[in-house]
Amino acid sequence: MSEQQHDPAPSSQFTDERIVNWLIDECRDVGNHISTLTTSGDRILAAGSTVIALTATVAIGGGKGYLLMWLPLGISVVVVHALYLNYVALGMIGYKKGLENEILRRTGLPLIALQSRILHGGSGRRLKGMLLIGAAVYAGAMGLGLAQAYHALSPGAWGHERAWLYMTLTIASVVVGLGVNGYFLWTQRGAARIAEEKVAHMFG
């Protein structure tokens, strides 16, 4: 007990220095993770779009139009995945911004570049561009899928005996896809700000 009482108190200067160094290292690591995540997301989005485009080409050119009824569902999966990755990236950007603010508060100097603000603006533009392209592609896929399902109602068409089932499933996939995409789009709002506030609350 007496030894604990006589132990020298840790230097606040040393403690602050260690904390600032940790914050800087963490900022750099998070920045690298954001870049990796963005690159991976773009690659997955490009690969998914290519597969969907090839499927549509085979369906139209190969006389297998019934495959088009699955097109809205496939596009929904790719768009949802892209929105999820963007949500994770926004959270990490907010986390990095919070760390940068803490470094600035402790030192009075921006010891690490305020990259998160640039990333946040770029992510917003990227999301808008992705939404415009995704909406256009999804609208086209929805039209093709519903047209093919409606075509099945014609006597002699593929799947005519189960035409109403295919029509129902296609409409259901479109509605569910719109709902899920809308939910993931809604989660993007304030994702970076919430993460930034959590960092501020953590350090008091």
Disulfide bonds with the S-S distance in Angstrom:
none
